[in-house]
Amino acid sequence: MPARRYRHDYLSRRRVLALTGVAGATALAGCSGDENGDADDLLGGDHDEVEVDYPENYDDEMNQVVPSGAVNPFDDEHIFNPYHHAWNPGDAQETLFEYLTIFHTGEGEFIPRVAENWEIDDDLHTRVEISDEYGWSDGTPVTAADFVTALRLEGYMQMGIQEYVDPDTGIRTDGDYAFEIEPRDEYTDLEEELWLNQWIEALLDVSEAQYGRFIEEFEDADSEEEREAIQEDVIGFEPSWNEALFSGPFAFVEANEEFADQIPNPHHPIAQDWNFYLRHGEYEGEEGLHAGEVDWEHNDPTIEDLPDKYDEPPVSFSGQSLAIIFGRDDEYIRDYPEVRQAIAYAVDMPTLVDVASPGTPVDTYSTGIDYGYAEHFVHDDVLDAMPNYAPEDTDTAQVLLEDVGFTLEDDEWHTPDGDLWTLNFPVGDWFDTQSEMIFNNLAEFGIDVDYFLDEMPTWQSEVEPDLDFDLTVHLDYGMARQYHAHADIYEEMYNPDRGVLTERTLFDEVVEVPEVGNPDGDTVEIDIPDALDGLATAQSDEEAMDHATDLAWMHNQLLPAAVIHPWSEHYWVNAGEWNFDLDSDAWLTSNRITHYLLEHGLSPE
């Protein structure tokens, strides 16, 4: 089968903006709906406020302050529709909504949450049974119809699953507390873990009650134009914080200009027993830390002289990753992997991580597979043999450049043609600290760098789509929330914006690298599409690991500076007042902070 059939078709953010008629990436922070008001009328006029049963005097028992002013949804700052471009829940998402399962990063397997078990037959036809103990914040039971609605809507909205599953026929309920999901006929030979990763960590952030009408409309649509009109309506749907249903352990019950409060969801099987309340926004950031009133906070190395309680270890959550990304305009970066390796060796990644995200592990592999689970997919001996580009090694970098024909004159590098080597390094301002450190490292090494920062919306709209850079720094999401080697490597190769086998071509689909596991060995060929296809259809764990190992080695040799490591996702926990077992590594079992808190005791002592 041709590997290219695995090319995913996503409803990109630019496509979302086009559907709603919003111009420019600056609209990402704003709100918009259908000009004719149709989105507001989808549920019969104004949405009803959701009634949540909670103690009237709960604020007298407030015992937690969260410094997340940006989470406050007052005045519709956040529209509680995951497809709306004003939905940016940040820290709140994983407390408000529940998962079907979550991934155990230590064991490389999925842990049930709402799901109780699942069975998969030889053709990947899957039946999932869910718990009958979960409820929405208004008391309505969470049922299989909710998950079917969420998964089908993801397909109709072209978020990726539609590539493998027909949303019209491939997802259906089997009673109130079970559903079935099956792949399209041409995908019945997918590798089982890759199949699971398409849907099994579904986040239940839409309900049948509020989104079921869209499913009915998609079912009745007869043309692409009609489907696009429905997509536009979905994107324009605008439920506020007090109109949305929440399936997770917390629900919003009050929001005003000063703060927003969450209480335990009284219909969540674990949270319903808590006497615990979250207040967002009363103290923000550094003010809250210095006041000693904040229990969770992003780990910020610039804040000093904090109260003693913040000396306790942090609970870590890694949900994003950072990468150095190469462009193709510079012929030496484009044509010589040795040049990309030299740039990687010239950067002091451990110091960068220690300054920007202290306590974060540094990726020692550079495999293109998320560092947190690369060991599940790559043979140990090959991992051990991979060059580690993270520590600064300017001696090796110099040898690599000189072997290509570069010369170092008066502490400045010149190209093989004798020109001063100058690199274009534009960066979005989310990464000012990281990029400045990279710039300083390269400048000290003698590379002339034209470095400048843009506001992120400007960068995303003007620089990123045009690939107008020799190197840049950005979040390397890859498919880090789909825990599989195929998803990660595919994104590195074929992502529409920055995949190196698309408009940003840095090498051919068939490449030559040193033999796998031996950086000093003779060269071998790796056919990237064939290896991806083999990984996607592997019939055993060993076969899947063989293909993933080849692809990881290829990435290590050819894209050494796409170093992936967790980015700034650390929360301080006031461990002195909470019953966390800090001597345990239990928090490492999942990159879902809320799952850890649910399973290991979220309560003050």
Backbone hydrogen bonds, N-H to C=O, Kabsch-Sander energy under -0.5 kcal/mol:
donor,donor_aa,acceptor,acceptor_aa,energy
5,R,2,P,-1.5
6,Y,3,A,-2.4
7,R,4,R,-1.9
8,H,6,Y,-0.5
10,Y,8,H,-0.6
11,L,158,Q,-2.6
12,S,10,Y,-1.5
16,V,12,S,-2.4
17,L,13,R,-2.3
18,A,14,R,-2.0
19,L,15,R,-2.5
20,T,16,V,-1.5
21,G,17,L,-0.5
21,G,18,A,-0.9
22,V,17,L,-2.3
27,A,24,G,-1.4
28,L,25,A,-2.0
29,A,26,T,-1.1
30,G,27,A,-1.6
37,G,34,D,-2.1
40,D,37,G,-0.6
41,D,37,G,-0.9
41,D,38,D,-0.8
42,L,38,D,-0.5
42,L,39,A,-0.7
44,G,41,D,-2.1
50,V,242,N,-3.2
52,V,50,V,-0.5
54,Y,52,V,-0.7
58,Y,55,P,-1.5
60,D,57,N,-1.8
61,E,58,Y,-1.9
62,M,59,D,-0.9
63,N,277,Y,-0.5
66,V,279,R,-3.4
68,S,66,V,-1.7
69,G,67,P,-0.6
71,V,68,S,-2.0
72,N,68,S,-0.5
72,N,69,G,-1.2
76,D,73,P,-1.3
77,E,73,P,-0.5
77,E,74,F,-0.9
80,F,78,H,-0.5
80,F,239,P,-2.4
81,N,79,I,-2.3
84,H,81,N,-1.9
87,W,84,H,-1.8
88,N,86,A,-0.9
92,A,89,P,-2.0
93,Q,90,G,-1.2
95,T,92,A,-1.4
96,L,92,A,-1.7
97,F,93,Q,-1.7
98,E,204,L,-0.6
100,L,202,A,-2.4
102,I,111,I,-2.3
104,H,109,E,-4.0
105,T,103,F,-0.9
105,T,589,T,-0.9
108,G,104,H,-2.5
109,E,104,H,-1.0
111,I,102,I,-3.9
113,R,100,L,-2.1
114,V,99,Y,-2.0
115,A,100,L,-2.3
116,E,129,E,-3.4
117,N,129,E,-1.4
119,E,127,R,-2.2
121,D,125,H,-2.3
124,L,121,D,-2.0
126,T,181,I,-2.5
127,R,119,E,-2.3
128,V,179,F,-3.1
129,E,117,N,-2.6
130,I,177,Y,-2.2
131,S,114,V,-3.1
135,G,267,H,-1.2
136,W,140,T,-3.6
137,S,246,F,-1.3
139,G,136,W,-2.3
142,V,134,Y,-2.4
143,T,141,P,-0.6
144,A,176,D,-3.2
146,D,143,T,-1.0
147,F,143,T,-1.1
148,V,144,A,-2.6
149,T,145,A,-2.3
150,A,146,D,-2.5
151,L,147,F,-2.8
152,R,148,V,-2.6
153,L,149,T,-2.5
154,E,150,A,-1.8
155,G,151,L,-1.6
156,Y,152,R,-2.8
157,M,153,L,-2.3
158,Q,155,G,-1.8
159,M,154,E,-2.3
163,E,160,G,-1.6
164,Y,161,I,-1.2
165,V,161,I,-2.5
170,G,166,D,-3.5
172,R,180,E,-2.2
174,D,175,G,-0.6
174,D,178,A,-3.4
178,A,175,G,-0.6
179,F,128,V,-2.2
180,E,172,R,-3.3
181,I,126,T,-2.3
182,E,170,G,-2.1
184,R,164,Y,-3.0
187,Y,184,R,-2.3
188,T,185,D,-1.1
190,L,187,Y,-1.6
191,E,536,A,-4.4
195,W,191,E,-2.2
196,L,192,E,-2.4
197,N,193,E,-1.9
198,Q,195,W,-1.5
199,W,196,L,-1.7
200,I,196,L,-2.9
202,A,199,W,-1.2
204,L,98,E,-3.3
204,L,202,A,-0.6
205,D,203,L,-2.0
211,Y,207,S,-2.1
212,G,208,E,-2.2
214,F,211,Y,-0.8
215,I,211,Y,-1.1
216,E,212,G,-1.8
217,E,213,R,-2.1
218,F,214,F,-2.6
219,E,215,I,-2.3
220,D,216,E,-1.5
221,A,217,E,-0.9
221,A,218,F,-0.7
227,R,223,S,-2.0
228,E,224,E,-2.5
229,A,225,E,-1.8
230,I,226,E,-1.9
231,Q,227,R,-2.5
232,E,228,E,-2.2
233,D,229,A,-1.7
234,V,230,I,-2.6
235,I,231,Q,-2.5
236,G,232,E,-1.8
237,F,233,D,-0.8
237,F,234,V,-1.0
243,E,240,S,-1.8
244,A,240,S,-1.1
247,S,96,L,-0.6
248,G,96,L,-3.2
250,F,95,T,-2.4
251,A,263,I,-2.1
253,V,261,D,-2.3
254,E,261,D,-1.1
256,N,259,F,-2.5
260,A,280,H,-1.9
261,D,254,E,-2.6
262,Q,278,L,-3.0
263,I,251,A,-2.3
265,N,249,P,-2.8
268,H,265,N,-2.0
272,Q,268,H,-2.3
273,D,270,I,-1.4
274,W,271,A,-2.3
278,L,262,Q,-2.6
279,R,64,Q,-0.9
280,H,260,A,-3.6
280,H,278,L,-0.5
281,G,66,V,-1.9
285,G,67,P,-0.9
287,E,284,E,-1.3
288,G,284,E,-0.8
289,L,285,G,-1.9
290,H,286,E,-2.7
291,A,287,E,-1.7
292,G,288,G,-0.6
292,G,289,L,-1.1
293,E,288,G,-1.8
294,V,288,G,-0.9
295,D,65,V,-1.4
296,W,65,V,-0.5
299,N,570,H,-1.3
300,D,298,H,-0.8
303,I,300,D,-1.3
310,Y,307,P,-2.0
311,D,308,D,-2.4
312,E,309,K,-1.0
315,V,571,Y,-1.4
316,S,314,P,-0.5
317,F,569,E,-1.7
319,G,317,F,-0.7
322,L,565,H,-1.7
323,A,474,H,-2.3
324,I,561,A,-1.3
325,I,323,A,-0.6
325,I,472,T,-2.9
327,G,470,D,-2.9
329,D,469,F,-0.6
331,E,329,D,-0.6
334,R,330,D,-2.6
335,D,331,E,-2.3
336,Y,332,Y,-1.7
339,V,336,Y,-1.0
340,R,336,Y,-1.4
341,Q,337,P,-2.5
342,A,338,E,-2.2
343,I,339,V,-2.2
344,A,340,R,-2.0
345,Y,341,Q,-2.7
346,A,342,A,-1.6
347,V,343,I,-0.6
347,V,344,A,-1.3
349,M,347,V,-1.5
349,M,390,A,-1.9
352,L,348,D,-2.1
353,V,349,M,-2.8
354,D,350,P,-2.3
355,V,351,T,-2.2
356,A,352,L,-2.9
357,S,353,V,-2.8
360,T,357,S,-2.0
364,T,362,V,-0.6
373,Y,370,D,-1.8
374,A,370,D,-0.8
376,H,373,Y,-1.5
377,F,374,A,-1.8
378,V,374,A,-1.2
382,V,379,H,-0.6
383,L,379,H,-2.2
384,D,380,D,-2.5
385,A,381,D,-1.1
386,M,382,V,-0.9
386,M,383,L,-0.8
389,Y,387,P,-0.8
393,D,345,Y,-3.0
397,A,393,D,-2.0
398,Q,394,T,-2.3
399,V,395,D,-2.0
400,L,396,T,-2.4
401,L,397,A,-2.1
402,E,398,Q,-2.5
403,D,399,V,-2.2
404,V,400,L,-1.0
404,V,401,L,-0.5
405,G,401,L,-0.9
406,F,401,L,-2.4
407,T,414,H,-2.0
409,E,407,T,-0.7
409,E,412,E,-3.0
412,E,409,E,-1.2
413,W,446,G,-2.6
414,H,407,T,-3.0
415,T,419,D,-3.2
418,G,415,T,-2.6
421,W,413,W,-2.5
422,T,420,L,-0.7
423,L,448,D,-2.5
425,F,423,L,-0.6
425,F,450,D,-2.9
427,V,452,F,-2.0
428,G,473,V,-0.6
429,D,454,D,-2.4
431,F,428,G,-2.0
432,D,429,D,-0.9
435,S,431,F,-2.6
436,E,432,D,-2.1
437,M,433,T,-2.0
438,I,434,Q,-2.0
439,F,435,S,-2.8
440,N,436,E,-2.5
441,N,437,M,-2.3
442,L,438,I,-2.4
443,A,439,F,-2.7
444,E,440,N,-2.6
445,F,441,N,-1.5
446,G,442,L,-0.7
446,G,443,A,-1.0
447,I,442,L,-2.6
448,D,421,W,-1.4
448,D,446,G,-0.6
449,V,447,I,-0.5
450,D,423,L,-3.5
451,Y,449,V,-1.2
452,F,425,F,-1.5
454,D,427,V,-2.4
459,W,455,E,-2.7
460,Q,456,M,-3.0
461,S,457,P,-1.8
462,E,458,T,-2.5
463,V,458,T,-0.5
463,V,459,W,-2.0
464,E,459,W,-2.5
467,L,463,V,-0.8
467,L,464,E,-1.2
468,D,463,V,-1.6
469,F,467,L,-1.8
470,D,424,N,-2.5
471,L,424,N,-1.6
472,T,325,I,-2.3
474,H,323,A,-1.9
476,D,321,S,-2.4
477,Y,475,L,-0.8
480,A,477,Y,-2.9
482,Q,479,M,-3.5
483,Y,481,R,-0.5
484,H,482,Q,-2.4
488,D,484,H,-1.7
489,I,485,A,-2.6
490,Y,486,H,-2.7
491,E,487,A,-1.8
492,E,488,D,-1.9
493,M,489,I,-1.9
494,Y,490,Y,-3.7
495,N,491,E,-1.7
499,G,495,N,-2.7
500,V,492,E,-2.1
501,L,493,M,-2.7
502,T,499,G,-1.3
504,R,499,G,-0.9
505,T,502,T,-1.1
506,L,500,V,-1.6
507,F,500,V,-0.7
511,V,509,E,-0.6
511,V,526,I,-2.3
513,V,524,V,-2.4
515,E,522,D,-2.1
518,N,515,E,-2.5
521,G,518,N,-2.1
524,V,513,V,-3.2
526,I,511,V,-2.5
528,I,509,E,-2.9
528,I,526,I,-0.9
531,A,527,D,-2.7
532,L,528,I,-2.6
533,D,529,P,-2.5
534,G,530,D,-2.7
535,L,531,A,-2.3
536,A,532,L,-2.2
537,T,533,D,-1.4
538,A,534,G,-0.5
538,A,535,L,-0.6
544,A,540,S,-2.3
545,M,541,D,-2.4
546,D,542,E,-2.1
547,H,543,E,-2.0
548,A,544,A,-2.6
549,T,545,M,-2.5
550,D,546,D,-2.0
551,L,547,H,-2.2
552,A,548,A,-2.6
553,W,549,T,-2.4
554,M,550,D,-2.3
555,H,551,L,-2.4
556,N,552,A,-2.5
557,Q,553,W,-2.0
558,L,554,M,-2.3
559,L,555,H,-2.9
562,A,559,L,-1.3
563,V,561,A,-2.1
565,H,322,L,-0.6
565,H,563,V,-0.5
567,W,320,Q,-1.1
568,S,566,P,-0.6
570,H,568,S,-0.6
571,Y,315,V,-1.6
572,W,297,E,-2.1
575,A,573,V,-2.8
577,E,574,N,-2.0
578,W,575,A,-1.0
579,N,603,S,-1.4
580,F,578,W,-0.9
582,L,580,F,-1.2
584,S,581,D,-1.4
588,L,585,D,-2.0
589,T,586,A,-2.0
590,S,587,W,-0.8
591,N,103,F,-0.5
593,I,591,N,-0.8
596,Y,592,R,-1.9
597,L,593,I,-2.3
598,L,594,T,-2.7
599,E,595,H,-2.6
600,H,596,Y,-1.9
601,G,597,L,-0.5
603,S,601,G,-0.9
605,E,577,E,-1.8
